[in-house]
Amino acid sequence: MNRYWSPLVARLSPYVPGEQPADLNLVKLNTNENPYGPSPRVVEAVRAELGDRLRLYPNPESDALRDAIARLHGLTREHVFVGNGSDEVLAHAFQGLLKQSLPLLFPDVTYSFYPVYCDLYEIAYQTVPLRESFELDPADYQRENGGIVFANPNAPTGRALPLPQVERMVLASERVVLVDEAYVDFGGASAIPLIAKHDNLLVVQTFSKSRSLAGMRIGFALGQPHLIEALTRVKNSFNSYPIDRLALAAGVAAIDDREWFEDTRRRVIESRNTLSAGLARQGFEVLPSATNFLFARHPAHTGAALASALRARGVLVRHFNKPRIDSYLRITVGRPDQCAALLQALEHIL
């Protein structure tokens, strides 16, 4: 039936998300979900919102959540945009800010949704190779461009760029520089303090990872008001009610419970360090990570073979069949028992 498709749709190569298996007995370490549930305050807030009010539309500008995010980061509501997951926020930014006459720049090994957005919105782009160590060098971006996008810490490599280097990236463009900080709470340095100095900086974050709300789909962007206004204009031309009542209540409650956030974040970081050491003892080369996942390869085994063998033993990890990284596995940091199960399975396989 593709004779009904537009030429644009026929050209698209959509993003492929990580597998969400129906078998709940699998050790699921493939989609970077937080192994610990959301704050109990979140559950209480969602329960309190259930009832007759669900017949009413939510606040179209998500004011309560924007205010909570602004307070957390020492900004004002006018500096905050929220959307239905950070992927939607990114999509609005690509369409509303990054479609320029010169090509957009982003790393060759990064979040694979970036080229998908470019194809969807017909944005010219160039990929900039990471160094052999998978590190990003701001010097490589000193060229004419229509904007820059990069994840920090990077996905899927896990490597983080120090804040002075992030600022060099912001200075490398006269257009918008978008820093995608989906994993920043696990060890990266956020660029949010740079917003006051740079009117071309947009920082995007999510509630999916460090606040355990992947199922609620809450993302946000921070930047000077003129950038936020552009995103709002796109939103209100696309979907004026992106955040539902339950998600709004959950987001505010998640921010309010700082103790839960800090405790679960610390536990993930501790497990990451333990898992990294365990993989190294088994002969893996593990990249330094500031995220809730590890990027690792074994010199004697292909990434595809290891991923397949792990699945046969009930453990899911992510393998990308792409240039430069096809020998690597991206392994989500799970609970200690899940990490132990992974290491045990690998011991048998190796």
C-alpha positions as CSV (number, residue, x, y, z in Angstrom):
1,M,0.0,0.0,0.0
2,N,3.0,2.3,-0.1
3,R,1.7,3.9,-3.3
4,Y,-0.2,6.2,-0.9
5,W,3.0,7.3,0.9
6,S,4.5,10.7,0.3
7,P,8.0,10.8,-1.3
8,L,9.3,12.0,2.1
9,V,7.9,9.0,4.0
10,A,9.3,6.6,1.4
11,R,12.8,8.0,2.0
12,L,12.7,7.8,5.8
13,S,14.8,5.3,7.8
14,P,13.0,5.5,11.2
15,Y,14.7,5.2,14.5
16,V,14.6,1.6,16.0
17,P,14.0,1.6,19.7
18,G,15.4,-1.0,22.1
19,E,13.4,-4.2,22.4
20,Q,10.6,-4.3,25.0
21,P,10.1,-8.1,25.5
22,A,6.9,-9.6,26.8
23,D,8.9,-12.2,28.8
24,L,9.3,-10.5,32.2
25,N,11.8,-13.2,33.3
26,L,14.5,-11.8,31.2
27,V,17.3,-9.8,32.7
28,K,16.6,-6.6,30.8
29,L,19.7,-4.5,30.3
30,N,19.1,-3.1,26.9
31,T,17.2,0.2,27.1
32,N,18.9,2.2,29.9
33,E,15.8,2.2,32.2
34,N,16.5,2.9,35.8
35,P,16.5,-0.3,37.8
36,Y,14.8,1.4,40.8
37,G,11.3,2.6,40.7
38,P,10.1,6.2,41.0
39,S,9.7,8.0,44.3
40,P,6.8,6.8,46.4
41,R,5.7,10.4,46.3
42,V,5.2,10.1,42.5
43,V,2.9,7.1,43.0
44,E,0.9,9.0,45.6
45,A,0.7,12.1,43.4
46,V,-0.6,10.0,40.4
47,R,-3.2,8.3,42.5
48,A,-4.4,11.6,43.8
49,E,-4.9,12.8,40.3
50,L,-7.1,9.9,39.2
51,G,-10.8,10.6,39.2
52,D,-13.3,13.0,37.7
53,R,-10.6,15.6,36.7
54,L,-9.3,13.3,34.0
55,R,-12.2,14.5,31.8
56,L,-10.6,17.9,31.8
57,Y,-7.7,19.0,29.6
58,P,-4.4,19.6,31.5
59,N,-2.8,23.0,31.8
60,P,-1.6,23.6,28.2
61,E,1.6,25.3,29.3
62,S,2.4,22.8,32.1
63,D,3.0,25.8,34.4
64,A,3.3,23.8,37.7
65,L,6.0,21.5,36.3
66,R,7.8,24.4,34.6
67,D,7.9,26.3,37.9
68,A,9.3,23.2,39.7
69,I,12.0,22.7,37.1
70,A,12.9,26.4,37.1
71,R,13.2,26.4,41.0
72,L,15.4,23.4,40.8
73,H,17.9,25.1,38.4
74,G,17.6,28.7,39.6
75,L,15.8,29.9,36.5
76,T,12.3,31.3,35.7
77,R,9.4,29.7,34.1
78,E,10.2,31.6,30.9
79,H,13.5,29.6,30.6
80,V,11.7,26.2,30.6
81,F,9.9,24.2,27.9
82,V,8.4,20.8,28.6
83,G,7.3,18.1,26.2
84,N,6.1,14.5,25.8
85,G,9.5,13.0,26.5
86,S,12.8,14.5,25.5
87,D,12.5,13.0,22.0
88,E,9.5,15.3,21.3
89,V,11.4,18.2,22.8
90,L,14.4,17.4,20.5
91,A,12.0,17.1,17.5
92,H,10.6,20.6,18.1
93,A,14.1,22.0,18.4
94,F,15.2,20.4,15.2
95,Q,12.2,21.8,13.4
96,G,12.0,25.2,15.1
97,L,15.7,26.1,15.7
98,L,18.1,23.8,13.8
99,K,16.7,24.0,10.2
100,Q,19.1,26.5,8.7
101,S,20.8,27.2,5.4
102,L,24.1,25.7,6.5
103,P,24.4,22.1,7.6
104,L,23.9,21.0,11.2
105,L,26.8,19.3,12.8
106,F,26.8,16.3,15.2
107,P,29.2,13.4,16.0
108,D,29.3,10.3,13.8
109,V,28.7,8.1,16.9
110,T,25.9,9.4,18.9
111,Y,22.1,9.1,19.5
112,S,20.8,7.7,16.3
113,F,17.6,9.7,16.4
114,Y,19.5,12.9,15.2
115,P,19.8,11.8,11.6
116,V,16.2,10.6,11.6
117,Y,15.0,14.1,12.7
118,C,17.2,15.6,9.9
119,D,15.6,13.3,7.3
120,L,12.1,14.0,8.6
121,Y,12.5,17.8,8.6
122,E,14.8,17.8,5.5
123,I,17.7,19.4,7.4
124,A,21.1,19.3,5.8
125,Y,23.7,17.8,8.2
126,Q,27.3,16.6,8.4
127,T,28.6,14.1,10.9
128,V,31.9,14.9,12.6
129,P,34.0,11.8,13.5
130,L,34.8,11.2,17.2
131,R,38.5,10.6,18.0
132,E,39.8,7.1,18.0
133,S,39.1,7.0,21.8
134,F,35.5,8.0,21.1
135,E,36.1,11.4,22.6
136,L,34.7,14.6,21.2
137,D,37.1,17.4,20.3
138,P,35.6,20.9,20.1
139,A,38.4,21.8,17.6
140,D,36.7,19.6,15.0
141,Y,33.6,21.9,15.1
142,Q,35.5,25.1,14.2
143,R,33.8,25.4,10.8
144,E,30.7,27.1,9.3
145,N,27.6,25.4,10.5
146,G,23.8,25.9,10.9
147,G,24.0,24.7,14.5
148,I,25.5,21.9,16.6
149,V,23.9,19.0,18.5
150,F,25.7,16.6,20.8
151,A,24.8,14.4,23.7
152,N,26.8,14.9,26.9
153,P,27.5,12.4,28.3
154,N,27.4,10.8,24.9
155,A,25.3,7.9,23.9
156,P,26.0,5.1,23.2
157,T,29.7,5.6,24.3
158,G,29.0,7.0,27.8
159,R,31.9,9.4,27.6
160,A,31.4,12.9,29.1
161,L,32.8,16.2,28.0
162,P,34.1,18.6,30.7
163,L,32.2,21.9,31.1
164,P,35.0,24.1,29.7
165,Q,35.0,22.0,26.6
166,V,31.2,22.2,26.4
167,E,31.5,26.0,26.4
168,R,34.0,25.8,23.5
169,M,31.3,23.9,21.6
170,V,28.8,26.6,22.3
171,L,31.3,29.2,21.1
172,A,31.9,27.2,17.9
173,S,28.5,28.3,16.4
174,E,26.6,31.4,15.7
175,R,23.5,29.3,15.6
176,V,21.9,27.2,18.3
177,V,24.0,24.6,20.1
178,L,21.8,21.9,21.7
179,V,23.3,19.8,24.5
180,D,21.3,16.6,25.0
181,E,21.8,15.8,28.7
182,A,19.7,12.7,29.1
183,Y,22.3,11.0,31.3
184,V,24.0,13.9,32.9
185,D,22.8,13.1,36.5
186,F,25.0,10.0,36.6
187,G,28.3,11.8,36.5
188,G,28.4,14.5,33.8
189,A,28.7,18.3,34.2
190,S,25.5,20.1,33.1
191,A,25.7,23.1,30.8
192,I,22.8,24.7,32.6
193,P,25.1,27.3,34.4
194,L,26.2,28.5,31.0
195,I,22.7,29.5,29.8
196,A,22.9,33.0,31.3
197,K,26.1,33.7,29.3
198,H,25.1,32.2,25.9
199,D,21.9,33.1,24.1
200,N,22.4,30.3,21.6
201,L,22.5,27.4,24.2
202,L,19.7,25.0,24.6
203,V,20.0,22.2,27.2
204,V,17.6,19.2,26.9
205,Q,17.0,16.7,29.8
206,T,14.6,13.9,30.6
207,F,12.8,12.4,33.6
208,S,13.2,8.9,32.0
209,K,16.6,8.0,33.4
210,S,17.6,9.5,36.7
211,R,14.0,10.0,37.9
212,S,12.7,6.5,36.8
213,L,9.8,7.9,34.7
214,A,10.4,6.5,31.3
215,G,6.8,5.3,31.3
216,M,5.5,8.9,31.9
217,R,7.3,10.5,28.9
218,I,8.5,13.8,30.4
219,G,11.3,15.9,28.8
220,F,12.3,19.5,29.0
221,A,14.5,22.1,27.5
222,L,16.2,25.0,29.3
223,G,17.5,28.1,27.5
224,Q,17.0,31.9,27.2
225,P,13.3,32.9,26.7
226,H,13.7,33.6,22.9
227,L,14.6,29.9,22.3
228,I,11.8,28.7,24.6
229,E,9.3,30.8,22.7
230,A,10.4,29.2,19.4
231,L,9.7,25.7,20.9
232,T,6.4,26.9,22.2
233,R,5.3,28.2,18.8
234,V,6.1,24.8,17.3
235,K,4.3,22.9,20.1
236,N,1.1,25.0,19.8
237,S,1.1,24.4,16.0
238,F,1.4,20.6,16.6
239,N,-0.1,19.6,20.0
240,S,-1.1,22.2,22.6
241,Y,-1.6,19.6,25.4
242,P,1.5,17.4,25.3
243,I,1.8,16.7,29.0
244,D,-1.2,14.9,30.6
245,R,-2.5,15.4,34.1
246,L,-0.8,12.2,35.5
247,A,2.6,13.1,34.0
248,L,2.4,16.7,35.4
249,A,1.7,15.4,38.9
250,A,4.4,12.8,38.6
251,G,7.0,15.3,37.4
252,V,6.4,17.8,40.2
253,A,6.5,15.0,42.8
254,A,9.7,13.5,41.4
255,I,11.5,16.9,41.7
256,D,10.2,17.4,45.2
257,D,11.7,14.1,46.5
258,R,15.3,15.1,46.3
259,E,16.4,12.4,48.8
260,W,15.0,9.6,46.6
261,F,16.7,11.0,43.5
262,E,20.1,11.2,45.2
263,D,19.8,7.7,46.8
264,T,18.9,5.9,43.6
265,R,21.4,7.8,41.6
266,R,24.2,6.9,44.0
267,R,23.2,3.2,43.9
268,V,23.3,3.2,40.1
269,I,26.7,4.8,40.1
270,E,28.0,2.3,42.6
271,S,26.7,-0.6,40.5
272,R,28.2,0.9,37.4
273,N,31.6,0.9,39.0
274,T,31.3,-2.6,40.3
275,L,30.1,-3.9,36.9
276,S,32.8,-2.1,35.0
277,A,35.4,-3.8,37.2
278,G,33.8,-7.2,36.7
279,L,33.8,-6.8,33.0
280,A,37.4,-5.8,33.0
281,R,38.3,-8.9,34.9
282,Q,36.7,-10.9,32.2
283,G,38.9,-9.3,29.6
284,F,36.5,-6.6,28.3
285,E,37.7,-3.2,27.2
286,V,35.3,-0.8,28.9
287,L,35.0,2.9,28.0
288,P,34.9,5.4,30.9
289,S,31.2,6.1,31.6
290,A,29.3,9.0,33.2
291,T,26.0,7.4,32.4
292,N,23.8,4.5,33.6
293,F,25.2,2.2,31.0
294,L,28.6,0.8,29.9
295,F,30.0,0.5,26.4
296,A,32.3,-2.5,26.2
297,R,33.9,-5.0,23.8
298,H,35.8,-8.2,24.1
299,P,38.8,-8.6,21.9
300,A,38.1,-12.3,21.3
301,H,34.4,-12.1,20.5
302,T,32.2,-10.1,18.2
303,G,29.5,-7.9,19.7
304,A,26.7,-9.7,17.7
305,A,27.8,-13.1,18.9
306,L,28.0,-12.0,22.6
307,A,24.6,-10.3,22.4
308,S,23.0,-13.4,20.9
309,A,24.7,-15.8,23.4
310,L,23.5,-13.6,26.3
311,R,20.0,-13.6,25.0
312,A,20.0,-17.4,24.9
313,R,20.8,-17.2,28.6
314,G,18.0,-14.8,29.4
315,V,20.0,-11.5,29.4
316,L,19.2,-8.7,27.0
317,V,21.9,-6.1,26.1
318,R,22.0,-3.7,23.1
319,H,24.1,-4.2,20.1
320,F,24.4,-1.7,17.2
321,N,25.4,-3.1,13.8
322,K,27.0,0.2,12.8
323,P,30.4,1.3,11.6
324,R,33.1,1.8,14.3
325,I,30.9,0.3,17.1
326,D,29.7,-3.1,15.9
327,S,32.1,-4.9,18.2
328,Y,30.7,-3.2,21.3
329,L,27.8,-3.9,23.6
330,R,25.9,-1.2,25.4
331,I,25.0,-2.6,28.8
332,T,22.5,-0.9,31.1
333,V,23.5,-0.8,34.7
334,G,20.9,-2.8,36.6
335,R,20.4,-3.8,40.2
336,P,23.3,-5.7,41.8
337,D,21.5,-9.0,41.2
338,Q,21.0,-8.2,37.5
339,C,24.6,-7.2,37.1
340,A,25.7,-10.4,38.8
341,A,23.5,-12.4,36.5
342,L,25.1,-10.7,33.5
343,L,28.6,-11.5,34.7
344,Q,27.7,-15.1,35.4
345,A,26.2,-15.5,32.0
346,L,29.3,-14.0,30.4
347,E,31.6,-16.3,32.4
348,H,29.9,-19.3,30.9
349,I,29.9,-17.9,27.4
350,L,33.6,-16.8,27.5
